[in-house]
Amino acid sequence: MTRRLIEIESLQAFDRHIARARRLNGWFVQSLDLTDRTDLLLRVDPRGAVFLGCLFAATAEAHLRRSGALLFPRLPDLPFNPYRASLYDATELYRTGSYPESPDAAIYAWSKASSTRGLTEDLATTLHDHAITDALNDATAGIKPQLVVGIMGGHALHRGEDAYRTAAKLAGTLTVAGRTVLTGGGPGAMEAANLGAYLSPWQDGLDEALPIMTTAPSYRPSIDAWVRAAFQVRDRWPGARAGRSFSIPTWFYGHEPTNVFATGIAKYFANALREDTLLHRCRGGIVYLPGEAGTVQEIFQAVTENYYAAEPGQVAPMILVGVDYWTRELPAWPLLQRLGEDRSMGRVIHCVDDVAEAAALLS
């Protein structure tokens, strides 16, 4: 008999479940302060329960260990919570003040300094990335996979460029049409896509927001100015009404700051896991705007999954935008066509000249 798994990520949920529980078998309790719940813990059988980074009174901790619960301790000297129960929001990553003093910068600095790290550091990042995957599963649980559309593209695109506006309009169109946009979470085309989704409920929001954004067209030379302009847009158009989108950035490329417009940010340490998560979840298709090595990698990583798909229904559409770019400047399209011959994926790969065509293919 398969045991029922129960994830507990808040004190309210803990109190609600334990009020009617005698056994905690199958419970996963995540990052809670349970020092005031000693009496409740002492009256139950905790065998088979897992407590991740929780705090206990000494009496309760001894009872849990003695009775067969599995306790993962809080790990010391970390600038992040490896057992977090939710995705990040930009306000948590940046807070107030200058970027070098932000939690995001502190975590990135820790990740660079830990290049010769030991078991504790490896365990911390692994636990964190597992928790982020779990949080992303929770956040997207009500979304049909075929309605999740990825928008990929170069990080170097400036806010004032026509291609930036075009990427934002594409994401806005898809969001209004009921799709959920997913990006790599960085600047450039990725930021444009999350911005377009965010502002989709406001008819003239993008036209009014772009002049604010272009006061700092790039995160170079000043991340502070770049972030400040973006938060001015968020303050002007509050998040409570914003269009939903998600981003999946990484501290592996921590020198490229995470954009602030995704309503859920799944930031990973392991870039390979991040890339696989990003591409695997875009079952509604992926749009590739002009980019360089990172975008090319994302094209052919997705191609591999499509090429070897066991069933036609497992193949996700892939749309390259910019015929000249993808046939001459970086000729990925001819190779993609060749790989698609006599394969199921050949029917769902496209190279088009503008985002209107891309949107129509995904509608």
Salt bridges, closest charged atoms under 4 A:
ASP15 OD1 - ARG37 NE 2.84
ASP45 OD2 - ARG47 NH2 2.63
GLU61 OE2 - ARG65 NH2 3.11
ASP89 OD2 - ARG234 NH2 3.47
GLU92 OE2 - ARG84 NH1 2.92
ASP104 OD1 - LYS267 NZ 2.83
ASP122 OD1 - ARG117 NE 2.83
ASP129 OD1 - HIS128 ND1 2.98
GLU191 OE2 - ARG159 NH2 2.72
ASP207 OD1 - ARG165 NH1 2.67
GLU208 OE1 - ARG236 NH2 3.43
GLU256 OE2 - HIS155 NE2 3.44
GLU256 OE2 - HIS255 NE2 3.81
GLU275 OE2 - ARG274 NH1 3.26
GLU305 OE2 - HIS280 ND1 3.08
GLU305 OE2 - ARG283 NH1 3.53
ASP324 OD1 - ARG328 NE 3.17
GLU341 OE1 - ARG338 NH1 3.13
